[in-house]
């Protein structure tokens, strides 16, 4: 015989923070594909329509989950920044990349739904502060921070789209062979540099290259 609602303990009131916390728990245990309004309503013992009072749609929900995870990452103790302001930018972007790589399905979501929330804004503020402290003009810093975060999300999304390690290794060997055997003059001449460098070294170089371009490229009137 089903239990009467009168005999059940009172449900805690719905809040946006509680909804996001429940969605984050589902992500950790079941993956982003299960973070849907229907699954979340089931977890919270409510109707899906009730959730739309607090989050507009699934994209906004995923963005809120990403912000929650980013907050966890930024709260982790980190060594005091050393070196140049560029080192500081690279360290902050690495923290963001770690979140996306730990939950790669969120990386694709970050490319289609603009991330937002207090922790994402805190990340932007820290990046802007580092760039301004490094002498980057304000307009270039403001446009540049978007470019940097987009690069991190796109790189993580590319990683998420890859297949098994064995398939990736086969692709790498095939590309290496084709590059070295190519009759295209520039590809053949630069076969070594094209295939060189660890993923970490290439990520670091990409951030430094973007920062140099941001610093020296004027924003149009």
CNS distance restraints for C-alpha pairs under 8 A (distance, minus, plus):
assign (resid   3 and name CA) (resid   7 and name CA) 6.65 0.50 0.50
assign (resid   3 and name CA) (resid   8 and name CA) 7.32 0.50 0.50
assign (resid   4 and name CA) (resid   8 and name CA) 6.86 0.50 0.50
assign (resid  14 and name CA) (resid  18 and name CA) 6.61 0.50 0.50
assign (resid  14 and name CA) (resid  19 and name CA) 7.08 0.50 0.50
assign (resid  15 and name CA) (resid  19 and name CA) 6.19 0.50 0.50
assign (resid  15 and name CA) (resid  54 and name CA) 7.17 0.50 0.50
assign (resid  16 and name CA) (resid  20 and name CA) 6.15 0.50 0.50
assign (resid  16 and name CA) (resid  54 and name CA) 5.44 0.50 0.50
assign (resid  16 and name CA) (resid  55 and name CA) 7.37 0.50 0.50
assign (resid  17 and name CA) (resid  21 and name CA) 6.10 0.50 0.50
assign (resid  18 and name CA) (resid  22 and name CA) 6.16 0.50 0.50
assign (resid  19 and name CA) (resid  23 and name CA) 6.15 0.50 0.50
assign (resid  19 and name CA) (resid  40 and name CA) 7.70 0.50 0.50
assign (resid  19 and name CA) (resid  44 and name CA) 7.92 0.50 0.50
assign (resid  19 and name CA) (resid  51 and name CA) 7.80 0.50 0.50
assign (resid  20 and name CA) (resid  24 and name CA) 6.06 0.50 0.50
assign (resid  20 and name CA) (resid  61 and name CA) 7.11 0.50 0.50
assign (resid  20 and name CA) (resid  64 and name CA) 6.48 0.50 0.50
assign (resid  20 and name CA) (resid  65 and name CA) 5.98 0.50 0.50
assign (resid  20 and name CA) (resid  68 and name CA) 7.63 0.50 0.50
assign (resid  21 and name CA) (resid  25 and name CA) 6.29 0.50 0.50
assign (resid  21 and name CA) (resid  65 and name CA) 7.75 0.50 0.50
assign (resid  21 and name CA) (resid  68 and name CA) 7.91 0.50 0.50
assign (resid  22 and name CA) (resid  26 and name CA) 6.35 0.50 0.50
assign (resid  22 and name CA) (resid  40 and name CA) 7.12 0.50 0.50
assign (resid  22 and name CA) (resid  43 and name CA) 7.44 0.50 0.50
assign (resid  22 and name CA) (resid  44 and name CA) 7.68 0.50 0.50
assign (resid  23 and name CA) (resid  27 and name CA) 6.23 0.50 0.50
assign (resid  23 and name CA) (resid  35 and name CA) 5.97 0.50 0.50
assign (resid  23 and name CA) (resid  40 and name CA) 6.40 0.50 0.50
assign (resid  23 and name CA) (resid  61 and name CA) 7.83 0.50 0.50
assign (resid  23 and name CA) (resid  65 and name CA) 6.76 0.50 0.50
assign (resid  24 and name CA) (resid  28 and name CA) 6.29 0.50 0.50
assign (resid  24 and name CA) (resid  65 and name CA) 5.61 0.50 0.50
assign (resid  24 and name CA) (resid  68 and name CA) 7.60 0.50 0.50
assign (resid  24 and name CA) (resid  69 and name CA) 7.79 0.50 0.50
assign (resid  25 and name CA) (resid  29 and name CA) 6.32 0.50 0.50
assign (resid  26 and name CA) (resid  30 and name CA) 5.49 0.50 0.50
assign (resid  26 and name CA) (resid  31 and name CA) 6.73 0.50 0.50
assign (resid  26 and name CA) (resid  32 and name CA) 7.69 0.50 0.50
assign (resid  26 and name CA) (resid  34 and name CA) 6.98 0.50 0.50
assign (resid  26 and name CA) (resid  35 and name CA) 6.30 0.50 0.50
assign (resid  26 and name CA) (resid  40 and name CA) 7.99 0.50 0.50
assign (resid  27 and name CA) (resid  31 and name CA) 4.35 0.50 0.50
assign (resid  27 and name CA) (resid  32 and name CA) 5.01 0.50 0.50
assign (resid  27 and name CA) (resid  34 and name CA) 7.04 0.50 0.50
assign (resid  27 and name CA) (resid  35 and name CA) 6.22 0.50 0.50
assign (resid  30 and name CA) (resid  34 and name CA) 6.18 0.50 0.50
assign (resid  31 and name CA) (resid  35 and name CA) 7.19 0.50 0.50
assign (resid  32 and name CA) (resid 105 and name CA) 6.36 0.50 0.50
assign (resid  32 and name CA) (resid 106 and name CA) 7.15 0.50 0.50
assign (resid  34 and name CA) (resid  39 and name CA) 6.61 0.50 0.50
assign (resid  35 and name CA) (resid  39 and name CA) 6.49 0.50 0.50
assign (resid  35 and name CA) (resid  40 and name CA) 6.63 0.50 0.50
assign (resid  35 and name CA) (resid  58 and name CA) 7.92 0.50 0.50
assign (resid  35 and name CA) (resid  62 and name CA) 7.69 0.50 0.50
assign (resid  36 and name CA) (resid  40 and name CA) 5.99 0.50 0.50
assign (resid  36 and name CA) (resid  58 and name CA) 6.35 0.50 0.50
assign (resid  37 and name CA) (resid  41 and name CA) 5.95 0.50 0.50
assign (resid  37 and name CA) (resid  48 and name CA) 5.70 0.50 0.50
assign (resid  37 and name CA) (resid  51 and name CA) 7.22 0.50 0.50
assign (resid  37 and name CA) (resid  57 and name CA) 7.95 0.50 0.50
assign (resid  37 and name CA) (resid  58 and name CA) 6.72 0.50 0.50
assign (resid  38 and name CA) (resid  42 and name CA) 6.28 0.50 0.50
assign (resid  38 and name CA) (resid  47 and name CA) 7.91 0.50 0.50
assign (resid  38 and name CA) (resid  48 and name CA) 5.65 0.50 0.50
assign (resid  39 and name CA) (resid  43 and name CA) 6.30 0.50 0.50
assign (resid  40 and name CA) (resid  44 and name CA) 6.20 0.50 0.50
assign (resid  40 and name CA) (resid  48 and name CA) 7.67 0.50 0.50
assign (resid  41 and name CA) (resid  45 and name CA) 5.77 0.50 0.50
assign (resid  41 and name CA) (resid  46 and name CA) 5.05 0.50 0.50
assign (resid  41 and name CA) (resid  47 and name CA) 5.48 0.50 0.50
assign (resid  41 and name CA) (resid  48 and name CA) 5.08 0.50 0.50
assign (resid  41 and name CA) (resid  51 and name CA) 7.23 0.50 0.50
assign (resid  42 and name CA) (resid  46 and name CA) 6.41 0.50 0.50
assign (resid  42 and name CA) (resid  47 and name CA) 7.58 0.50 0.50
assign (resid  46 and name CA) (resid  50 and name CA) 6.95 0.50 0.50
assign (resid  47 and name CA) (resid  51 and name CA) 7.29 0.50 0.50
assign (resid  48 and name CA) (resid  52 and name CA) 7.18 0.50 0.50
assign (resid  49 and name CA) (resid  53 and name CA) 7.60 0.50 0.50
assign (resid  50 and name CA) (resid  54 and name CA) 7.94 0.50 0.50
assign (resid  51 and name CA) (resid  55 and name CA) 6.29 0.50 0.50
assign (resid  52 and name CA) (resid  56 and name CA) 5.33 0.50 0.50
assign (resid  52 and name CA) (resid  57 and name CA) 6.83 0.50 0.50
assign (resid  55 and name CA) (resid  60 and name CA) 6.25 0.50 0.50
assign (resid  55 and name CA) (resid  61 and name CA) 6.16 0.50 0.50
assign (resid  56 and name CA) (resid  60 and name CA) 6.22 0.50 0.50
assign (resid  56 and name CA) (resid  61 and name CA) 7.74 0.50 0.50
assign (resid  57 and name CA) (resid  61 and name CA) 6.38 0.50 0.50
assign (resid  58 and name CA) (resid  62 and name CA) 6.14 0.50 0.50
assign (resid  59 and name CA) (resid  63 and name CA) 6.23 0.50 0.50
assign (resid  59 and name CA) (resid 109 and name CA) 7.43 0.50 0.50
assign (resid  59 and name CA) (resid 113 and name CA) 5.91 0.50 0.50
assign (resid  60 and name CA) (resid  64 and name CA) 6.18 0.50 0.50
assign (resid  60 and name CA) (resid 113 and name CA) 7.18 0.50 0.50
assign (resid  61 and name CA) (resid  65 and name CA) 6.26 0.50 0.50
assign (resid  62 and name CA) (resid  66 and name CA) 6.21 0.50 0.50
assign (resid  62 and name CA) (resid 106 and name CA) 7.35 0.50 0.50
assign (resid  62 and name CA) (resid 109 and name CA) 7.03 0.50 0.50
assign (resid  63 and name CA) (resid  67 and name CA) 6.26 0.50 0.50
assign (resid  63 and name CA) (resid 109 and name CA) 7.49 0.50 0.50
assign (resid  63 and name CA) (resid 110 and name CA) 7.02 0.50 0.50
assign (resid  63 and name CA) (resid 113 and name CA) 6.68 0.50 0.50
assign (resid  63 and name CA) (resid 114 and name CA) 7.17 0.50 0.50
assign (resid  63 and name CA) (resid 115 and name CA) 5.02 0.50 0.50
assign (resid  63 and name CA) (resid 116 and name CA) 6.47 0.50 0.50
assign (resid  63 and name CA) (resid 117 and name CA) 7.98 0.50 0.50
assign (resid  64 and name CA) (resid  68 and name CA) 6.24 0.50 0.50
assign (resid  64 and name CA) (resid 115 and name CA) 7.54 0.50 0.50
assign (resid  64 and name CA) (resid 116 and name CA) 7.11 0.50 0.50
assign (resid  64 and name CA) (resid 117 and name CA) 6.64 0.50 0.50
assign (resid  65 and name CA) (resid  69 and name CA) 6.29 0.50 0.50
assign (resid  66 and name CA) (resid  70 and name CA) 6.05 0.50 0.50
assign (resid  66 and name CA) (resid 106 and name CA) 6.87 0.50 0.50
assign (resid  66 and name CA) (resid 115 and name CA) 7.36 0.50 0.50
assign (resid  67 and name CA) (resid  71 and name CA) 6.15 0.50 0.50
assign (resid  67 and name CA) (resid 115 and name CA) 7.19 0.50 0.50
assign (resid  67 and name CA) (resid 116 and name CA) 6.73 0.50 0.50
assign (resid  67 and name CA) (resid 117 and name CA) 5.81 0.50 0.50
assign (resid  67 and name CA) (resid 118 and name CA) 7.34 0.50 0.50
assign (resid  67 and name CA) (resid 119 and name CA) 5.70 0.50 0.50
assign (resid  67 and name CA) (resid 120 and name CA) 5.83 0.50 0.50
assign (resid  68 and name CA) (resid  72 and name CA) 6.53 0.50 0.50
assign (resid  68 and name CA) (resid 119 and name CA) 7.25 0.50 0.50
assign (resid  69 and name CA) (resid  73 and name CA) 6.38 0.50 0.50
assign (resid  69 and name CA) (resid  99 and name CA) 6.80 0.50 0.50
assign (resid  70 and name CA) (resid  74 and name CA) 6.12 0.50 0.50
assign (resid  70 and name CA) (resid  96 and name CA) 6.72 0.50 0.50
assign (resid  70 and name CA) (resid  99 and name CA) 6.42 0.50 0.50
assign (resid  70 and name CA) (resid 119 and name CA) 6.32 0.50 0.50
assign (resid  70 and name CA) (resid 120 and name CA) 7.00 0.50 0.50
assign (resid  71 and name CA) (resid  75 and name CA) 6.12 0.50 0.50
assign (resid  71 and name CA) (resid 119 and name CA) 5.16 0.50 0.50
assign (resid  71 and name CA) (resid 120 and name CA) 7.79 0.50 0.50
assign (resid  72 and name CA) (resid  76 and name CA) 6.64 0.50 0.50
assign (resid  73 and name CA) (resid  95 and name CA) 6.62 0.50 0.50
assign (resid  73 and name CA) (resid  96 and name CA) 7.72 0.50 0.50
assign (resid  73 and name CA) (resid  99 and name CA) 7.00 0.50 0.50
assign (resid  74 and name CA) (resid  95 and name CA) 7.16 0.50 0.50
assign (resid  74 and name CA) (resid 119 and name CA) 7.95 0.50 0.50
assign (resid  81 and name CA) (resid  87 and name CA) 7.77 0.50 0.50
assign (resid  81 and name CA) (resid  88 and name CA) 6.06 0.50 0.50
assign (resid  82 and name CA) (resid  87 and name CA) 7.27 0.50 0.50
assign (resid  82 and name CA) (resid  88 and name CA) 7.38 0.50 0.50
assign (resid  83 and name CA) (resid  87 and name CA) 6.01 0.50 0.50
assign (resid  83 and name CA) (resid  88 and name CA) 7.63 0.50 0.50
assign (resid  84 and name CA) (resid  88 and name CA) 6.74 0.50 0.50
assign (resid  85 and name CA) (resid  89 and name CA) 6.40 0.50 0.50
assign (resid  85 and name CA) (resid 130 and name CA) 5.70 0.50 0.50
assign (resid  85 and name CA) (resid 131 and name CA) 6.96 0.50 0.50
assign (resid  85 and name CA) (resid 133 and name CA) 7.26 0.50 0.50
assign (resid  85 and name CA) (resid 134 and name CA) 5.82 0.50 0.50
assign (resid  86 and name CA) (resid  90 and name CA) 6.19 0.50 0.50
assign (resid  86 and name CA) (resid 130 and name CA) 7.71 0.50 0.50
assign (resid  86 and name CA) (resid 131 and name CA) 7.83 0.50 0.50
assign (resid  86 and name CA) (resid 134 and name CA) 7.84 0.50 0.50
assign (resid  86 and name CA) (resid 208 and name CA) 7.22 0.50 0.50
assign (resid  86 and name CA) (resid 211 and name CA) 7.60 0.50 0.50
assign (resid  87 and name CA) (resid  91 and name CA) 6.19 0.50 0.50
assign (resid  88 and name CA) (resid  92 and name CA) 6.31 0.50 0.50
assign (resid  88 and name CA) (resid 130 and name CA) 6.95 0.50 0.50
assign (resid  89 and name CA) (resid  93 and name CA) 6.18 0.50 0.50
assign (resid  89 and name CA) (resid 127 and name CA) 6.05 0.50 0.50
assign (resid  89 and name CA) (resid 130 and name CA) 6.64 0.50 0.50
assign (resid  89 and name CA) (resid 131 and name CA) 7.78 0.50 0.50
assign (resid  90 and name CA) (resid  94 and name CA) 6.05 0.50 0.50
assign (resid  90 and name CA) (resid 204 and name CA) 7.17 0.50 0.50
assign (resid  90 and name CA) (resid 207 and name CA) 6.75 0.50 0.50
assign (resid  91 and name CA) (resid  95 and name CA) 6.43 0.50 0.50
assign (resid  92 and name CA) (resid  96 and name CA) 6.55 0.50 0.50
assign (resid  92 and name CA) (resid 123 and name CA) 7.55 0.50 0.50
assign (resid  92 and name CA) (resid 127 and name CA) 7.44 0.50 0.50
assign (resid  93 and name CA) (resid  97 and name CA) 6.06 0.50 0.50
assign (resid  93 and name CA) (resid 148 and name CA) 7.96 0.50 0.50
assign (resid  93 and name CA) (resid 149 and name CA) 7.43 0.50 0.50
assign (resid  93 and name CA) (resid 152 and name CA) 7.09 0.50 0.50
assign (resid  94 and name CA) (resid  98 and name CA) 6.05 0.50 0.50
assign (resid  95 and name CA) (resid  99 and name CA) 6.65 0.50 0.50
assign (resid  96 and name CA) (resid 100 and name CA) 6.57 0.50 0.50
assign (resid  96 and name CA) (resid 152 and name CA) 7.65 0.50 0.50
assign (resid  97 and name CA) (resid 101 and name CA) 5.97 0.50 0.50
assign (resid  97 and name CA) (resid 152 and name CA) 6.05 0.50 0.50
assign (resid  97 and name CA) (resid 153 and name CA) 7.26 0.50 0.50
assign (resid  97 and name CA) (resid 156 and name CA) 6.76 0.50 0.50
assign (resid  98 and name CA) (resid 102 and name CA) 5.98 0.50 0.50
assign (resid  99 and name CA) (resid 103 and name CA) 6.36 0.50 0.50
assign (resid 100 and name CA) (resid 104 and name CA) 5.24 0.50 0.50
assign (resid 100 and name CA) (resid 105 and name CA) 7.77 0.50 0.50
assign (resid 100 and name CA) (resid 106 and name CA) 6.11 0.50 0.50
assign (resid 100 and name CA) (resid 107 and name CA) 5.24 0.50 0.50
assign (resid 100 and name CA) (resid 153 and name CA) 7.21 0.50 0.50
assign (resid 100 and name CA) (resid 156 and name CA) 6.11 0.50 0.50
assign (resid 101 and name CA) (resid 107 and name CA) 7.49 0.50 0.50
assign (resid 101 and name CA) (resid 156 and name CA) 5.82 0.50 0.50
assign (resid 101 and name CA) (resid 159 and name CA) 7.65 0.50 0.50
assign (resid 101 and name CA) (resid 160 and name CA) 7.49 0.50 0.50
assign (resid 103 and name CA) (resid 107 and name CA) 7.30 0.50 0.50
assign (resid 104 and name CA) (resid 108 and name CA) 7.24 0.50 0.50
assign (resid 104 and name CA) (resid 156 and name CA) 6.56 0.50 0.50
assign (resid 104 and name CA) (resid 157 and name CA) 6.47 0.50 0.50
assign (resid 104 and name CA) (resid 159 and name CA) 7.47 0.50 0.50
assign (resid 104 and name CA) (resid 160 and name CA) 4.96 0.50 0.50
assign (resid 105 and name CA) (resid 109 and name CA) 6.69 0.50 0.50
assign (resid 105 and name CA) (resid 157 and name CA) 7.45 0.50 0.50
assign (resid 105 and name CA) (resid 160 and name CA) 6.56 0.50 0.50
assign (resid 106 and name CA) (resid 110 and name CA) 6.05 0.50 0.50
assign (resid 107 and name CA) (resid 111 and name CA) 6.65 0.50 0.50
assign (resid 107 and name CA) (resid 153 and name CA) 5.44 0.50 0.50
assign (resid 107 and name CA) (resid 154 and name CA) 7.21 0.50 0.50
assign (resid 107 and name CA) (resid 156 and name CA) 5.72 0.50 0.50
assign (resid 107 and name CA) (resid 157 and name CA) 4.84 0.50 0.50
assign (resid 107 and name CA) (resid 160 and name CA) 7.48 0.50 0.50
assign (resid 108 and name CA) (resid 112 and name CA) 6.78 0.50 0.50
assign (resid 108 and name CA) (resid 153 and name CA) 7.45 0.50 0.50
assign (resid 108 and name CA) (resid 154 and name CA) 7.67 0.50 0.50
assign (resid 108 and name CA) (resid 156 and name CA) 7.98 0.50 0.50
assign (resid 108 and name CA) (resid 157 and name CA) 5.11 0.50 0.50
assign (resid 108 and name CA) (resid 160 and name CA) 7.89 0.50 0.50
assign (resid 109 and name CA) (resid 113 and name CA) 5.84 0.50 0.50
assign (resid 110 and name CA) (resid 114 and name CA) 6.13 0.50 0.50
assign (resid 110 and name CA) (resid 115 and name CA) 5.92 0.50 0.50
assign (resid 110 and name CA) (resid 153 and name CA) 6.46 0.50 0.50
assign (resid 111 and name CA) (resid 150 and name CA) 7.38 0.50 0.50
assign (resid 111 and name CA) (resid 153 and name CA) 6.53 0.50 0.50
assign (resid 111 and name CA) (resid 154 and name CA) 6.97 0.50 0.50
assign (resid 115 and name CA) (resid 120 and name CA) 6.98 0.50 0.50
assign (resid 116 and name CA) (resid 120 and name CA) 5.59 0.50 0.50
assign (resid 116 and name CA) (resid 121 and name CA) 6.68 0.50 0.50
assign (resid 117 and name CA) (resid 121 and name CA) 6.14 0.50 0.50
assign (resid 118 and name CA) (resid 122 and name CA) 6.06 0.50 0.50
assign (resid 119 and name CA) (resid 123 and name CA) 6.23 0.50 0.50
assign (resid 120 and name CA) (resid 124 and name CA) 6.32 0.50 0.50
assign (resid 121 and name CA) (resid 125 and name CA) 6.05 0.50 0.50
assign (resid 122 and name CA) (resid 126 and name CA) 6.16 0.50 0.50
assign (resid 123 and name CA) (resid 127 and name CA) 6.23 0.50 0.50
assign (resid 124 and name CA) (resid 128 and name CA) 6.08 0.50 0.50
assign (resid 124 and name CA) (resid 145 and name CA) 6.87 0.50 0.50
assign (resid 125 and name CA) (resid 129 and name CA) 6.08 0.50 0.50
assign (resid 126 and name CA) (resid 130 and name CA) 6.27 0.50 0.50
assign (resid 127 and name CA) (resid 131 and name CA) 6.24 0.50 0.50
assign (resid 127 and name CA) (resid 145 and name CA) 6.85 0.50 0.50
assign (resid 128 and name CA) (resid 132 and name CA) 5.97 0.50 0.50
assign (resid 128 and name CA) (resid 141 and name CA) 6.12 0.50 0.50
assign (resid 128 and name CA) (resid 142 and name CA) 6.99 0.50 0.50
assign (resid 128 and name CA) (resid 145 and name CA) 6.92 0.50 0.50
assign (resid 129 and name CA) (resid 133 and name CA) 5.96 0.50 0.50
assign (resid 130 and name CA) (resid 134 and name CA) 6.17 0.50 0.50
assign (resid 131 and name CA) (resid 135 and name CA) 6.48 0.50 0.50
assign (resid 131 and name CA) (resid 136 and name CA) 5.39 0.50 0.50
assign (resid 131 and name CA) (resid 141 and name CA) 6.16 0.50 0.50
assign (resid 132 and name CA) (resid 136 and name CA) 5.13 0.50 0.50
assign (resid 132 and name CA) (resid 137 and name CA) 6.71 0.50 0.50
assign (resid 132 and name CA) (resid 138 and name CA) 6.66 0.50 0.50
assign (resid 132 and name CA) (resid 141 and name CA) 6.94 0.50 0.50
assign (resid 136 and name CA) (resid 140 and name CA) 6.58 0.50 0.50
assign (resid 136 and name CA) (resid 141 and name CA) 5.93 0.50 0.50
assign (resid 136 and name CA) (resid 214 and name CA) 7.83 0.50 0.50
assign (resid 136 and name CA) (resid 215 and name CA) 5.40 0.50 0.50
assign (resid 137 and name CA) (resid 141 and name CA) 6.17 0.50 0.50
assign (resid 137 and name CA) (resid 215 and name CA) 7.36 0.50 0.50
assign (resid 138 and name CA) (resid 142 and name CA) 6.12 0.50 0.50
assign (resid 139 and name CA) (resid 143 and name CA) 6.33 0.50 0.50
assign (resid 139 and name CA) (resid 219 and name CA) 6.57 0.50 0.50
assign (resid 140 and name CA) (resid 144 and name CA) 5.64 0.50 0.50
assign (resid 140 and name CA) (resid 214 and name CA) 5.98 0.50 0.50
assign (resid 140 and name CA) (resid 215 and name CA) 6.69 0.50 0.50
assign (resid 140 and name CA) (resid 217 and name CA) 7.36 0.50 0.50
assign (resid 140 and name CA) (resid 218 and name CA) 6.73 0.50 0.50
assign (resid 140 and name CA) (resid 219 and name CA) 6.09 0.50 0.50
assign (resid 141 and name CA) (resid 145 and name CA) 6.01 0.50 0.50
assign (resid 141 and name CA) (resid 214 and name CA) 7.10 0.50 0.50
assign (resid 141 and name CA) (resid 215 and name CA) 7.72 0.50 0.50
assign (resid 142 and name CA) (resid 146 and name CA) 7.28 0.50 0.50
assign (resid 143 and name CA) (resid 147 and name CA) 6.84 0.50 0.50
assign (resid 143 and name CA) (resid 219 and name CA) 7.95 0.50 0.50
assign (resid 144 and name CA) (resid 148 and name CA) 6.24 0.50 0.50
assign (resid 144 and name CA) (resid 211 and name CA) 7.77 0.50 0.50
assign (resid 144 and name CA) (resid 214 and name CA) 5.62 0.50 0.50
assign (resid 145 and name CA) (resid 149 and name CA) 6.24 0.50 0.50
assign (resid 146 and name CA) (resid 150 and name CA) 6.03 0.50 0.50
assign (resid 147 and name CA) (resid 151 and name CA) 6.15 0.50 0.50
assign (resid 148 and name CA) (resid 152 and name CA) 6.45 0.50 0.50
assign (resid 148 and name CA) (resid 207 and name CA) 7.23 0.50 0.50
assign (resid 148 and name CA) (resid 210 and name CA) 7.18 0.50 0.50
assign (resid 149 and name CA) (resid 153 and name CA) 6.25 0.50 0.50
assign (resid 150 and name CA) (resid 154 and name CA) 6.00 0.50 0.50
assign (resid 151 and name CA) (resid 155 and name CA) 6.06 0.50 0.50
assign (resid 152 and name CA) (resid 156 and name CA) 6.21 0.50 0.50
assign (resid 153 and name CA) (resid 157 and name CA) 6.03 0.50 0.50
assign (resid 154 and name CA) (resid 158 and name CA) 6.12 0.50 0.50
assign (resid 155 and name CA) (resid 159 and name CA) 6.37 0.50 0.50
assign (resid 156 and name CA) (resid 160 and name CA) 6.19 0.50 0.50
assign (resid 157 and name CA) (resid 161 and name CA) 6.23 0.50 0.50
assign (resid 158 and name CA) (resid 162 and name CA) 6.67 0.50 0.50
assign (resid 162 and name CA) (resid 168 and name CA) 7.01 0.50 0.50
assign (resid 163 and name CA) (resid 167 and name CA) 6.14 0.50 0.50
assign (resid 163 and name CA) (resid 168 and name CA) 6.45 0.50 0.50
assign (resid 164 and name CA) (resid 168 and name CA) 6.29 0.50 0.50
assign (resid 165 and name CA) (resid 169 and name CA) 6.12 0.50 0.50
assign (resid 166 and name CA) (resid 170 and name CA) 6.27 0.50 0.50
assign (resid 167 and name CA) (resid 171 and name CA) 6.23 0.50 0.50
assign (resid 168 and name CA) (resid 172 and name CA) 6.16 0.50 0.50
assign (resid 169 and name CA) (resid 173 and name CA) 6.27 0.50 0.50
assign (resid 170 and name CA) (resid 174 and name CA) 6.14 0.50 0.50
assign (resid 171 and name CA) (resid 175 and name CA) 6.05 0.50 0.50
assign (resid 172 and name CA) (resid 176 and name CA) 6.12 0.50 0.50
assign (resid 173 and name CA) (resid 177 and name CA) 6.19 0.50 0.50
assign (resid 174 and name CA) (resid 178 and name CA) 6.18 0.50 0.50
assign (resid 175 and name CA) (resid 179 and name CA) 6.02 0.50 0.50
assign (resid 176 and name CA) (resid 180 and name CA) 6.21 0.50 0.50
assign (resid 176 and name CA) (resid 195 and name CA) 6.99 0.50 0.50
assign (resid 177 and name CA) (resid 181 and name CA) 6.08 0.50 0.50
assign (resid 178 and name CA) (resid 182 and name CA) 5.72 0.50 0.50
assign (resid 179 and name CA) (resid 187 and name CA) 6.44 0.50 0.50
assign (resid 179 and name CA) (resid 188 and name CA) 6.27 0.50 0.50
assign (resid 179 and name CA) (resid 191 and name CA) 5.99 0.50 0.50
assign (resid 180 and name CA) (resid 188 and name CA) 5.87 0.50 0.50
assign (resid 180 and name CA) (resid 191 and name CA) 5.86 0.50 0.50
assign (resid 181 and name CA) (resid 188 and name CA) 7.19 0.50 0.50
assign (resid 182 and name CA) (resid 187 and name CA) 6.88 0.50 0.50
assign (resid 182 and name CA) (resid 188 and name CA) 5.73 0.50 0.50
assign (resid 183 and name CA) (resid 187 and name CA) 7.91 0.50 0.50
assign (resid 183 and name CA) (resid 188 and name CA) 6.61 0.50 0.50
assign (resid 184 and name CA) (resid 188 and name CA) 6.01 0.50 0.50
assign (resid 185 and name CA) (resid 189 and name CA) 6.01 0.50 0.50
assign (resid 186 and name CA) (resid 190 and name CA) 6.07 0.50 0.50
assign (resid 187 and name CA) (resid 191 and name CA) 5.83 0.50 0.50
assign (resid 187 and name CA) (resid 194 and name CA) 7.91 0.50 0.50
assign (resid 190 and name CA) (resid 194 and name CA) 6.01 0.50 0.50
assign (resid 191 and name CA) (resid 195 and name CA) 6.37 0.50 0.50
assign (resid 192 and name CA) (resid 196 and name CA) 6.02 0.50 0.50
assign (resid 193 and name CA) (resid 197 and name CA) 7.87 0.50 0.50
assign (resid 197 and name CA) (resid 201 and name CA) 5.93 0.50 0.50
assign (resid 197 and name CA) (resid 202 and name CA) 6.18 0.50 0.50
assign (resid 198 and name CA) (resid 202 and name CA) 6.21 0.50 0.50
assign (resid 199 and name CA) (resid 203 and name CA) 6.11 0.50 0.50
assign (resid 200 and name CA) (resid 204 and name CA) 6.19 0.50 0.50
assign (resid 201 and name CA) (resid 205 and name CA) 6.14 0.50 0.50
assign (resid 202 and name CA) (resid 206 and name CA) 6.06 0.50 0.50
assign (resid 203 and name CA) (resid 207 and name CA) 6.39 0.50 0.50
assign (resid 204 and name CA) (resid 208 and name CA) 6.35 0.50 0.50
assign (resid 205 and name CA) (resid 209 and name CA) 6.01 0.50 0.50
assign (resid 206 and name CA) (resid 210 and name CA) 6.13 0.50 0.50
assign (resid 207 and name CA) (resid 211 and name CA) 6.16 0.50 0.50
assign (resid 208 and name CA) (resid 212 and name CA) 6.22 0.50 0.50
assign (resid 209 and name CA) (resid 213 and name CA) 6.30 0.50 0.50
assign (resid 210 and name CA) (resid 214 and name CA) 6.04 0.50 0.50
assign (resid 211 and name CA) (resid 215 and name CA) 6.03 0.50 0.50
assign (resid 212 and name CA) (resid 216 and name CA) 6.30 0.50 0.50
assign (resid 213 and name CA) (resid 217 and name CA) 5.74 0.50 0.50
